[in-house]
Amino acid sequence: MKKTALITLTIMSLNVMAQNVMSPDLLLKLGRVSSLGISKDGKNIIYKVDIPSAEENKSTSKWYSLPINGGNATEVASTKELLNDKNVSPDGKYIVYNEEIKMDKVHGKDFYPELEKSNVQIYNGLDYRHWDKWNEGKFNHVFYKENKEGAAGIDILKGENYDSPQKPFGGDEDYIWSPDSKSILYVCKKKAGTAYAISTNTDIYEYNLETKQTINRTEGNLGYDTNPRFSPTGNLSWLQMKRDGYEADKNDIIVSFKGMNINLTAHWDGTVESFLWSQDGKKVYFQAPIDGTIQLFEVDFPGLTKKSPQVVQLTNGDFDISGLIGLSGDTILVTRTDMNHAAEIFSYNLKKKTWLQLSNVNTETYKSLALSKTEKRYVTTTDGKKMLVWVVFPPNFDATKKYPTLLYCQGGPQSPLTQFYSFRWNFQLMAANGYIVVAPNRRGMHGHGVEWNEQISKDWGGQVMDDYLSAIDDVAKEKYVDKSRLGCVGASYGGYSAFYLAGIHNNRFKTFIAHDGVFNTQSMFGTTEEVFFNYWDFGGAYWEKDNAIAQKAYTKFNPINFVSKWNAPILIIQGGNDFRVPIGQAQEAFQAAQMLGIKSRFLYFPEENHWVLKPQNALVWHREFYKWLKETL
């Protein structure tokens, strides 16, 4: 009898544990996994886990070594001796690195040394600020030196006011050694000031250590050239976008072979995120969006034969391959996510087509949670196309009940909406709070062909808005959706979408949330830092009165022109250091809402950029997000 009671109590305890759901505090405590690479001996994966601390308002990091064939992870104090240093030349004689150096005069005291307390900044061109930093006349430069203590460094961009690594996000992936150790290749956009702000024309340059001369390896291409790397057989390869000013252009894999640049993915209707070579140099493996997920592909390298490279999709499932780590025999090592799980390290056997989860940083946490169900749904759009819509259901979903439902509007605007795991726009957390999430792969999403992706440019308020409404209207037909409790939320272009839909929704939505959203396309053009983006997506400048495409962006597709029809509460969130969508956008929107007498709230993060990165600010964001929904939905 005691044994039976114990078993019953155990079962009850397990059931209680299974009813736990994701919360903001728990989300913040999850370990964030990032791979550093394969160990020198080829037997282990070295990775880092970052864990935010709300108490200390910062993240702490730990490093681990994990057997490639499976096993327990071992914490390590240092990774230096475990990993090959890509910055050491293949012959071991030199090391390449980067430093930021002062090049241009910007501050008042630069021009007038006697006025050392002056804090004025003086600019003669654009690029005076980028992402979340003001330009202080400093530039990233690539250096190299002998690989010995005390050696002096040589600046290979000496005298040039250009950045390599690229700002704001470039790192040492922007430069590599040639296999013979005779040259350094680096990524750089050799433009300055206003020319820099209106162009995406980065190139790959090669600096010769003997001659001290630099050549442009990608001079004929006008768009982005990035991610240089050599194949095992010594062929330079990289990622390339063709058109200047278009940051979301099709990304192709290019290989330089016997004086020819071969595009391996030219005839494939997709865009590449990252790639790595097979160990024999005969294939390239890459990750790319496809049908609402990110999967693994391979393409053969045919050399100069007339045979067209063949692209083959290797994996399939409701998950994202969020990063490529490397190859070990017949397995490829990756990081993987889905809407219920943060990134962990997996291996995929290329011959057996089988998966093995290697890291288990958050496995125990997820075991105690009731998880959300995610469902693919295909909706017919107003122009007769089939659109993928992700629908995320609350844990322990009951189809006989009615649930408040959120339309999630993705940012970008050209970005994939896949099985990602965000620590802010977290679908698992939204569902855990009792909301159904409707996340449409509207126009502008990678993974549905190049044409679908490009249809959003110059048409921000057009077909894409119909796509949003088609998605929410289709799901709202279900008996389990409470049509009287629909909300609309999003950030960046998703924030623009919320502002725009607030004026045209015809009483569909009861509440809106817009984070760092574009509210006024005209003032956005006048204050954003990467002007190329607005030129491309808006079709021109607001003063081009004879440019019908551009004028549509500043009139018909400008949310300010529909504010008089706003009739639902709106929460407006903004980062003070967001220079991509500057603070004026949120101020204009909040002021309009207040003057119209609409229930509204302004959530301002003075030190955050386009994202929310500090742990305590992240918690406030989540608490205010769900507080607002509770108040208004």
C-alpha positions as CSV (number, residue, x, y, z in Angstrom):
1,M,0.0,0.0,0.0
2,K,2.8,2.4,0.8
3,K,4.5,1.5,-2.5
4,T,1.3,2.3,-4.4
5,A,0.9,5.6,-2.6
6,L,4.6,6.5,-3.4
7,I,4.0,5.7,-7.1
8,T,0.8,7.8,-7.1
9,L,2.7,10.7,-5.5
10,T,5.5,10.4,-8.0
11,I,3.1,10.5,-10.9
12,M,1.3,13.5,-9.4
13,S,4.7,15.3,-9.0
14,L,5.7,14.5,-12.6
15,N,2.3,15.9,-13.8
16,V,2.8,19.1,-11.8
17,M,6.3,19.4,-13.3
18,A,5.0,18.9,-16.8
19,Q,2.5,21.8,-16.3
20,N,5.3,24.3,-15.9
21,V,5.5,26.8,-18.8
22,M,8.0,29.3,-20.0
23,S,8.2,32.6,-18.1
24,P,10.3,35.7,-18.7
25,D,12.6,35.0,-15.7
26,L,13.1,31.4,-16.9
27,L,13.8,32.5,-20.5
28,L,16.5,34.9,-19.2
29,K,18.2,32.1,-17.3
30,L,18.6,29.8,-20.3
31,G,22.2,29.1,-21.5
32,R,23.0,30.6,-24.9
33,V,25.2,28.3,-26.9
34,S,27.8,29.4,-29.5
35,S,30.4,27.1,-31.1
36,L,34.0,28.1,-31.2
37,G,35.1,25.3,-33.5
38,I,36.6,21.8,-33.6
39,S,39.6,21.1,-31.4
40,K,43.1,20.7,-32.9
41,D,43.0,16.9,-32.5
42,G,39.6,16.7,-34.2
43,K,38.0,14.9,-31.4
44,N,36.0,17.6,-29.6
45,I,33.8,20.6,-30.2
46,I,34.7,23.7,-28.2
47,Y,31.8,25.9,-27.3
48,K,30.8,28.8,-25.1
49,V,27.7,29.2,-23.0
50,D,26.5,32.7,-22.0
51,I,24.1,33.0,-19.1
52,P,22.5,36.4,-18.4
53,S,22.3,37.5,-14.8
54,A,19.4,39.8,-13.8
55,E,21.1,40.6,-10.5
56,E,24.4,41.6,-12.0
57,N,22.8,43.0,-15.2
58,K,25.3,41.3,-17.4
59,S,26.1,37.9,-18.8
60,T,28.8,35.4,-17.6
61,S,30.5,33.0,-19.9
62,K,31.8,29.4,-19.5
63,W,33.7,27.3,-22.1
64,Y,33.3,23.6,-22.7
65,S,34.9,20.7,-24.6
66,L,32.4,18.2,-26.0
67,P,33.3,14.8,-27.7
68,I,32.3,14.9,-31.4
69,N,30.9,11.3,-31.2
70,G,28.8,12.1,-28.1
71,G,29.4,12.2,-24.4
72,N,29.6,14.5,-21.5
73,A,30.9,18.1,-21.8
74,T,33.9,19.2,-19.7
75,E,34.3,22.8,-18.6
76,V,37.6,24.3,-19.6
77,A,39.4,27.3,-18.2
78,S,40.9,28.4,-21.5
79,T,40.4,27.5,-25.1
80,K,43.6,28.9,-26.5
81,E,45.5,25.6,-26.5
82,L,42.5,23.6,-27.7
83,L,41.8,25.4,-30.9
84,N,43.8,26.2,-34.0
85,D,44.3,29.9,-34.4
86,K,43.1,30.9,-37.9
87,N,44.9,34.2,-37.5
88,V,48.3,32.5,-37.4
89,S,49.7,32.1,-40.9
90,P,49.8,28.5,-42.2
91,D,53.6,28.5,-42.0
92,G,53.4,29.8,-38.4
93,K,55.6,32.9,-39.0
94,Y,53.0,35.6,-38.7
95,I,49.8,36.6,-37.0
96,V,47.1,38.8,-38.3
97,Y,44.9,40.9,-36.1
98,N,42.9,44.1,-36.1
99,E,43.0,47.4,-34.2
100,E,40.9,50.6,-34.2
101,I,43.0,53.7,-35.0
102,K,42.2,57.4,-35.1
103,M,42.2,58.7,-38.7
104,D,39.9,61.7,-39.1
105,K,39.3,64.9,-37.1
106,V,35.8,65.0,-35.6
107,H,35.8,66.6,-32.2
108,G,36.2,70.3,-31.6
109,K,39.5,69.6,-29.7
110,D,40.8,67.8,-32.8
111,F,40.6,71.1,-34.7
112,Y,41.2,73.5,-31.8
113,P,43.5,71.8,-29.3
114,E,43.4,74.8,-27.0
115,L,39.7,74.1,-26.5
116,E,40.1,70.8,-24.9
117,K,36.8,70.9,-22.9
118,S,34.8,71.3,-26.1
119,N,32.6,68.3,-26.9
120,V,31.3,69.5,-30.3
121,Q,31.4,67.1,-33.2
122,I,32.0,68.3,-36.8
123,Y,31.1,66.3,-39.9
124,N,31.5,67.0,-43.6
125,G,29.6,63.9,-44.9
126,L,27.3,61.1,-43.8
127,D,28.2,58.0,-41.9
128,Y,28.5,60.3,-38.9
129,R,26.8,57.6,-36.9
130,H,26.2,53.9,-37.5
131,W,23.9,51.4,-35.8
132,D,24.4,52.6,-32.2
133,K,27.8,54.5,-32.2
134,W,28.8,57.9,-33.4
135,N,31.7,58.2,-35.8
136,E,34.7,59.6,-33.8
137,G,37.1,59.4,-36.7
138,K,38.3,55.9,-35.7
139,F,38.6,53.0,-38.2
140,N,39.2,49.3,-37.9
141,H,42.5,48.3,-39.6
142,V,44.1,44.9,-40.3
143,F,47.6,44.4,-39.0
144,Y,50.1,41.6,-39.2
145,K,53.4,40.9,-37.3
146,E,55.9,38.2,-36.7
147,N,54.6,35.5,-34.5
148,K,56.9,36.3,-31.6
149,E,56.9,38.4,-28.4
150,G,57.5,42.1,-28.9
151,A,57.2,42.1,-32.7
152,A,55.9,45.4,-34.3
153,G,52.7,45.3,-36.3
154,I,52.3,46.5,-39.9
155,D,49.1,48.3,-40.9
156,I,48.0,47.0,-44.3
157,L,45.4,49.8,-44.6
158,K,47.8,52.5,-43.6
159,G,46.5,56.0,-44.4
160,E,43.1,54.7,-45.5
161,N,40.0,55.9,-43.7
162,Y,38.1,52.6,-44.3
163,D,37.0,49.8,-42.0
164,S,38.1,46.2,-42.0
165,P,36.6,44.4,-40.1
166,Q,33.4,46.0,-41.3
167,K,31.4,48.0,-38.7
168,P,29.2,47.4,-36.8
169,F,29.3,43.6,-36.7
170,G,32.4,42.5,-38.5
171,G,35.1,40.4,-36.7
172,D,38.1,38.4,-37.6
173,E,36.0,36.4,-40.1
174,D,36.6,39.5,-42.3
175,Y,40.3,38.6,-42.9
176,I,42.1,35.3,-43.7
177,W,45.5,34.0,-44.7
178,S,46.2,32.6,-48.2
179,P,47.3,28.9,-48.0
180,D,50.9,29.8,-48.9
181,S,51.1,32.5,-46.2
182,K,52.2,35.1,-48.8
183,S,49.1,37.3,-48.6
184,I,46.2,38.4,-46.4
185,L,42.7,38.7,-47.8
186,Y,40.2,41.1,-46.2
187,V,36.7,42.5,-46.6
188,C,36.4,46.2,-47.0
189,K,34.0,48.9,-48.3
190,K,36.5,51.4,-49.6
191,K,34.2,54.4,-49.5
192,A,33.9,57.1,-46.9
193,G,31.3,59.7,-45.7
194,T,28.2,60.0,-47.8
195,A,29.4,57.5,-50.5
196,Y,29.7,54.9,-47.7
197,A,26.2,55.5,-46.4
198,I,24.6,55.0,-49.8
199,S,26.5,51.9,-50.9
200,T,26.8,48.1,-50.1
201,N,29.8,47.6,-52.3
202,T,32.2,45.7,-50.1
203,D,35.0,43.9,-51.9
204,I,37.6,41.3,-51.0
205,Y,41.2,42.7,-51.2
206,E,44.4,40.8,-51.3
207,Y,47.5,42.3,-49.7
208,N,50.9,40.8,-50.7
209,L,53.4,40.6,-47.8
210,E,56.4,40.8,-50.1
211,T,55.4,43.6,-52.5
212,K,53.2,45.4,-50.0
213,Q,50.7,45.8,-52.9
214,T,47.0,45.3,-52.7
215,I,44.7,44.1,-55.4
216,N,40.9,44.0,-55.5
217,R,39.8,40.4,-56.1
218,T,36.1,41.3,-56.7
219,E,36.3,44.6,-58.5
220,G,33.7,43.8,-61.1
221,N,30.9,43.1,-58.5
222,L,29.0,46.1,-57.2
223,G,27.2,44.5,-54.3
224,Y,28.3,42.8,-51.1
225,D,31.3,40.4,-51.3
226,T,31.8,38.7,-47.9
227,N,32.9,35.6,-46.1
228,P,36.2,34.8,-47.9
229,R,37.7,31.3,-47.4
230,F,39.9,28.9,-49.3
231,S,38.9,25.4,-50.3
232,P,41.0,22.4,-49.3
233,T,42.5,22.6,-52.8
234,G,43.4,26.3,-52.6
235,N,40.5,28.0,-54.4
236,L,39.3,31.3,-53.0
237,S,35.5,31.3,-52.4
238,W,33.1,33.8,-51.0
239,L,29.5,35.0,-50.7
240,Q,28.3,37.6,-53.3
241,M,25.3,39.8,-53.8
242,K,25.2,41.5,-57.2
243,R,23.4,44.8,-56.8
244,D,24.7,47.9,-55.0
245,G,22.4,49.3,-52.4
246,Y,20.4,46.1,-52.0
247,E,21.3,44.5,-48.7
248,A,18.9,41.6,-49.1
249,D,19.9,40.6,-52.6
250,K,20.3,36.9,-53.5
251,N,23.5,35.6,-51.8
252,D,25.5,33.2,-54.0
253,I,28.6,31.1,-53.5
254,I,31.4,32.1,-55.8
255,V,34.6,30.1,-56.4
256,S,37.7,31.5,-58.2
257,F,39.1,28.7,-60.3
258,K,41.8,29.0,-63.0
259,G,41.1,32.7,-63.7
260,M,37.3,32.2,-63.7
261,N,34.7,33.1,-61.1
262,I,32.2,30.3,-60.9
263,N,28.8,30.9,-59.3
264,L,27.8,27.6,-57.8
265,T,24.2,28.7,-56.9
266,A,23.3,31.0,-59.8
267,H,20.5,28.7,-61.1
268,W,19.1,27.8,-57.6
269,D,16.1,29.9,-56.5
270,G,17.3,30.7,-53.0
271,T,19.8,32.6,-51.0
272,V,22.8,31.3,-49.0
273,E,23.4,32.2,-45.3
274,S,26.8,30.6,-44.7
275,F,28.9,27.7,-46.2
276,L,31.8,25.3,-45.6
277,W,33.8,23.1,-47.9
278,S,33.9,19.3,-47.9
279,Q,37.2,17.9,-46.8
280,D,38.1,16.8,-50.4
281,G,37.2,20.1,-51.9
282,K,34.6,18.6,-54.3
283,K,31.4,19.9,-52.5
284,V,30.2,22.9,-50.6
285,Y,27.7,22.5,-47.7
286,F,25.6,25.5,-46.9
287,Q,22.6,26.6,-44.8
288,A,19.6,28.4,-46.4
289,P,16.0,29.3,-45.6
290,I,13.4,27.0,-47.2
291,D,9.6,26.9,-46.5
292,G,9.7,28.5,-43.1
293,T,12.8,26.7,-41.9
294,I,16.6,26.8,-42.4
295,Q,18.0,23.6,-43.8
296,L,21.3,22.1,-44.9
297,F,22.2,21.9,-48.6
298,E,25.1,20.8,-50.7
299,V,26.3,21.8,-54.1
300,D,29.0,20.1,-56.1
301,F,32.0,21.9,-57.5
302,P,32.4,21.0,-61.1
303,G,35.5,23.1,-61.9
304,L,35.5,24.4,-65.5
305,T,33.4,21.6,-66.9
306,K,30.1,22.5,-68.7
307,K,28.2,20.7,-66.1
308,S,25.9,22.9,-64.0
309,P,26.4,22.7,-60.3
310,Q,23.7,20.7,-58.6
311,V,22.1,21.9,-55.4
312,V,20.6,19.2,-53.2
313,Q,18.7,19.7,-49.9
314,L,20.1,17.4,-47.3
315,T,17.8,17.9,-44.3
316,N,14.2,18.5,-43.7
317,G,12.0,19.1,-40.6
318,D,10.5,21.7,-38.4
319,F,13.8,23.1,-37.1
320,D,16.5,25.6,-38.1
321,I,20.1,24.8,-38.7
322,S,21.2,28.0,-37.1
323,G,24.9,27.6,-37.6
324,L,27.6,25.5,-39.3
325,I,30.5,24.3,-37.1
326,G,32.5,22.0,-39.3
327,L,33.0,18.4,-40.7
328,S,34.2,15.3,-39.0
329,G,34.4,12.3,-41.3
330,D,30.8,11.6,-42.5
331,T,29.2,14.0,-40.1
332,I,28.6,17.7,-40.2
333,L,28.4,19.6,-36.9
334,V,25.8,22.3,-36.5
335,T,23.8,24.3,-34.0
336,R,20.0,23.7,-34.2
337,T,16.9,25.5,-32.9
338,D,13.2,25.3,-33.1
339,M,10.4,27.5,-31.6
340,N,10.5,25.4,-28.4
341,H,14.2,25.1,-28.0
342,A,17.2,27.4,-27.9
343,A,20.4,26.5,-29.8
344,E,22.1,23.2,-29.0
345,I,24.9,21.4,-30.9
346,F,24.0,18.5,-33.1
347,S,25.8,16.2,-35.6
348,Y,24.2,15.1,-38.8
349,N,25.5,11.9,-40.5
350,L,25.6,12.7,-44.2
351,K,25.5,9.0,-45.2
352,K,23.0,7.6,-42.7
353,K,20.8,10.8,-42.7
354,T,20.6,10.6,-38.9
355,W,20.8,13.2,-36.1
356,L,22.6,13.1,-32.8
357,Q,22.2,15.9,-30.2
358,L,25.5,16.5,-28.6
359,S,25.1,19.4,-26.1
360,N,22.4,19.5,-23.5
361,V,22.8,22.9,-22.0
362,N,19.0,23.5,-21.6
363,T,17.6,20.0,-21.9
364,E,16.7,19.5,-18.3
365,T,14.9,22.8,-18.2
366,Y,12.8,21.9,-21.2
367,K,11.9,18.5,-19.8
368,S,10.0,20.2,-17.0
369,L,8.0,22.4,-19.3
370,A,4.8,21.9,-21.2
371,L,5.8,22.8,-24.7
372,S,3.9,24.6,-27.5
373,K,2.6,22.9,-30.6
374,T,3.7,24.6,-33.8
375,E,1.7,24.0,-37.0
376,K,2.3,24.8,-40.6
377,R,-0.7,26.3,-42.4
378,Y,-1.0,27.4,-46.0
379,V,-3.2,30.3,-46.7
380,T,-4.3,31.6,-50.1
381,T,-3.4,35.3,-50.6
382,T,-5.5,37.9,-52.3
383,D,-3.4,37.4,-55.5
384,G,-3.9,33.7,-55.5
385,K,-0.5,32.6,-54.0
386,K,0.0,30.0,-51.3
387,M,1.6,31.5,-48.2
388,L,3.1,29.6,-45.3
389,V,1.8,30.7,-41.9
390,W,3.2,29.3,-38.7
391,V,0.6,28.9,-36.0
392,V,1.9,28.4,-32.4
393,F,-0.6,27.1,-29.8
394,P,-0.5,27.5,-26.0
395,P,0.8,24.5,-24.0
396,N,-2.0,22.0,-23.1
397,F,-4.1,23.6,-25.9
398,D,-7.8,22.7,-25.8
399,A,-9.6,23.2,-29.1
400,T,-12.9,23.5,-27.3
401,K,-11.8,26.8,-25.7
402,K,-11.3,30.2,-27.2
403,Y,-7.9,31.9,-27.1
404,P,-6.7,35.5,-27.6
405,T,-4.6,35.5,-30.7
406,L,-1.6,37.6,-31.8
407,L,-0.6,38.5,-35.4
408,Y,3.2,38.5,-35.3
409,C,4.8,40.9,-37.9
410,Q,8.4,40.0,-38.8
411,G,11.1,42.6,-39.2
412,G,13.6,42.9,-41.9
413,P,11.7,43.6,-44.1
414,Q,13.6,41.0,-46.1
415,S,14.3,38.3,-43.6
416,P,13.2,34.7,-43.1
417,L,10.5,33.7,-40.5
418,T,11.7,30.3,-39.6
419,Q,12.0,28.0,-36.5
420,F,14.2,30.5,-34.8
421,Y,14.4,30.9,-31.0
422,S,14.5,34.6,-30.0
423,F,15.1,35.7,-26.5
424,R,12.8,38.7,-27.0
425,W,10.2,37.8,-29.6
426,N,9.8,34.4,-28.2
427,F,6.8,32.4,-29.5
428,Q,7.2,29.8,-26.8
429,L,6.8,32.5,-24.2
430,M,3.9,34.2,-26.0
431,A,2.0,30.9,-26.2
432,A,2.9,30.1,-22.6
433,N,1.0,33.3,-21.6
434,G,-2.1,31.9,-23.2
435,Y,-1.9,33.4,-26.7
436,I,-2.1,31.7,-30.1
437,V,0.6,33.2,-32.3
438,V,0.0,33.7,-36.1
439,A,3.3,34.2,-37.9
440,P,2.9,34.6,-41.7
441,N,5.7,34.2,-44.2
442,R,4.5,37.3,-46.0
443,R,6.2,38.9,-49.0
444,G,9.8,39.7,-48.3
445,M,10.6,36.4,-46.6
446,H,13.6,34.3,-47.7
447,G,12.9,30.7,-48.4
448,H,10.1,31.0,-50.9
449,G,12.0,32.0,-54.0
450,V,13.8,35.2,-55.0
451,E,10.7,36.7,-56.6
452,W,8.7,36.3,-53.3
453,N,11.5,37.9,-51.4
454,E,11.8,40.9,-53.7
455,Q,8.1,41.7,-53.9
456,I,8.2,43.8,-50.7
457,S,10.8,46.3,-51.9
458,K,9.1,49.6,-53.0
459,D,5.7,48.1,-51.9
460,W,5.9,48.3,-48.1
461,G,2.2,49.0,-47.7
462,G,0.9,47.0,-50.6
463,Q,0.5,43.3,-51.1
464,V,2.3,42.5,-47.8
465,M,-0.5,44.1,-45.8
466,D,-3.0,42.0,-47.6
467,D,-0.8,39.0,-46.7
468,Y,-1.0,39.9,-43.0
469,L,-4.7,40.2,-43.1
470,S,-5.2,37.1,-45.1
471,A,-3.3,35.2,-42.5
472,I,-5.1,36.5,-39.4
473,D,-8.5,36.2,-41.2
474,D,-7.9,32.6,-42.1
475,V,-6.8,31.5,-38.7
476,A,-9.6,33.6,-37.0
477,K,-12.2,31.3,-38.7
478,E,-11.2,28.6,-36.3
479,K,-13.6,28.1,-33.4
480,Y,-10.8,28.2,-30.9
481,V,-9.8,31.8,-31.8
482,D,-11.5,34.6,-29.9
483,K,-12.2,37.1,-32.7
484,S,-12.9,39.8,-30.2
485,R,-9.4,39.5,-28.8
486,L,-6.9,39.8,-31.7
487,G,-3.6,41.7,-31.2
488,C,-0.9,42.8,-33.6
489,V,2.8,43.0,-32.6
490,G,6.1,43.5,-34.3
491,A,9.5,45.2,-34.3
492,S,11.5,47.2,-37.0
493,Y,9.6,46.6,-40.2
494,G,7.2,44.6,-38.0
495,G,6.8,47.9,-36.0
496,Y,6.1,49.7,-39.2
497,S,3.5,47.0,-40.0
498,A,1.8,47.6,-36.6
499,F,1.7,51.3,-37.2
500,Y,0.3,50.9,-40.7
501,L,-2.2,48.2,-39.9
502,A,-3.5,50.3,-37.0
503,G,-4.8,52.7,-39.6
504,I,-6.4,50.1,-42.0
505,H,-7.4,47.1,-39.9
506,N,-11.1,47.8,-40.0
507,N,-11.6,46.9,-36.3
508,R,-9.9,43.5,-36.5
509,F,-7.4,44.2,-33.8
510,K,-8.0,45.2,-30.2
511,T,-4.5,46.2,-29.4
512,F,-1.1,47.0,-31.0
513,I,2.6,46.8,-30.0
514,A,5.3,48.4,-32.1
515,H,9.0,48.2,-31.2
516,D,11.5,50.4,-33.1
517,G,9.1,50.7,-35.9
518,V,9.1,53.1,-38.9
519,F,6.3,55.5,-38.4
520,N,7.1,58.3,-40.9
521,T,8.8,57.2,-44.0
522,Q,9.9,60.8,-44.9
523,S,11.6,61.5,-41.6
524,M,13.0,58.0,-41.6
525,F,14.8,58.8,-44.8
526,G,16.2,62.0,-43.2
527,T,17.5,60.4,-40.1
528,T,18.5,56.7,-40.6
529,E,22.2,56.0,-41.0
530,E,22.3,53.4,-43.9
531,V,20.8,55.6,-46.6
532,F,21.2,52.8,-49.2
533,F,18.4,50.9,-47.5
534,N,15.8,53.6,-48.0
535,Y,16.9,54.4,-51.5
536,W,16.4,50.8,-52.4
537,D,13.2,49.9,-50.5
538,F,11.5,53.3,-50.9
539,G,12.6,53.7,-54.5
540,G,14.2,57.1,-54.0
541,A,14.2,60.3,-51.9
542,Y,11.0,62.1,-50.8
543,W,12.0,65.3,-52.8
544,E,11.9,63.4,-56.1
545,K,8.4,64.6,-57.1
546,D,8.6,63.0,-60.5
547,N,9.5,59.6,-59.1
548,A,6.1,57.9,-58.8
549,I,7.5,54.8,-57.0
550,A,9.2,56.9,-54.3
551,Q,6.3,59.2,-53.8
552,K,4.1,56.2,-53.1
553,A,6.4,55.3,-50.3
554,Y,6.1,58.8,-48.8
555,T,2.3,59.1,-49.2
556,K,0.3,55.9,-49.8
557,F,2.6,53.7,-47.7
558,N,3.4,56.2,-45.0
559,P,1.7,55.3,-41.7
560,I,1.3,58.9,-40.7
561,N,-1.3,59.4,-43.3
562,F,-3.6,56.9,-41.7
563,V,-3.3,58.0,-38.1
564,S,-6.7,59.6,-38.1
565,K,-8.2,56.1,-38.4
566,W,-6.3,54.8,-35.3
567,N,-8.9,53.4,-32.8
568,A,-7.1,50.8,-30.7
569,P,-4.6,51.0,-27.8
570,I,-0.9,51.0,-28.8
571,L,2.3,50.3,-26.9
572,I,5.3,52.0,-28.5
573,I,8.8,50.8,-27.6
574,Q,12.1,52.5,-28.6
575,G,15.8,52.2,-28.0
576,G,17.6,55.5,-27.5
577,N,20.7,54.3,-29.3
578,D,18.9,53.0,-32.3
579,F,20.2,54.9,-35.3
580,R,18.7,52.5,-37.8
581,V,15.2,53.5,-36.8
582,P,15.9,56.6,-34.8
583,I,13.9,57.8,-31.7
584,G,11.9,60.4,-33.6
585,Q,9.9,57.6,-35.2
586,A,8.6,56.5,-31.8
587,Q,8.2,60.0,-30.5
588,E,6.0,61.0,-33.5
589,A,3.8,57.9,-33.1
590,F,3.4,58.3,-29.3
591,Q,2.6,62.0,-29.7
592,A,0.0,61.3,-32.3
593,A,-1.7,58.6,-30.2
594,Q,-1.8,60.9,-27.1
595,M,-3.2,63.8,-29.0
596,L,-5.9,61.5,-30.5
597,G,-6.8,60.4,-27.0
598,I,-5.9,56.8,-27.7
599,K,-4.7,54.7,-24.8
600,S,-1.0,54.5,-25.3
601,R,2.3,53.9,-23.5
602,F,5.9,54.8,-24.4
603,L,8.5,52.3,-23.3
604,Y,11.9,54.0,-23.7
605,F,15.3,52.3,-23.3
606,P,17.9,55.1,-23.3
607,E,21.0,52.8,-23.7
608,E,19.6,50.1,-25.9
609,N,19.9,50.0,-29.7
610,H,17.7,48.2,-32.2
611,W,17.6,45.3,-29.8
612,V,17.3,45.0,-26.0
613,L,20.5,43.5,-24.7
614,K,20.9,44.2,-21.0
615,P,19.3,41.5,-18.7
616,Q,17.3,43.8,-16.5
617,N,16.0,45.8,-19.5
618,A,15.1,42.5,-21.1
619,L,13.0,41.6,-18.1
620,V,11.3,45.0,-18.1
621,W,10.5,44.5,-21.8
622,H,8.8,41.2,-21.2
623,R,6.9,42.3,-18.2
624,E,5.6,45.4,-19.9
625,F,4.8,43.5,-23.1
626,Y,2.6,41.0,-21.2
627,K,1.2,43.6,-18.8
628,W,0.0,45.6,-21.8
629,L,-1.6,42.6,-23.4
630,K,-3.3,41.8,-20.1
631,E,-4.6,45.4,-19.9
632,T,-5.8,45.7,-23.5
633,L,-6.5,42.2,-24.8
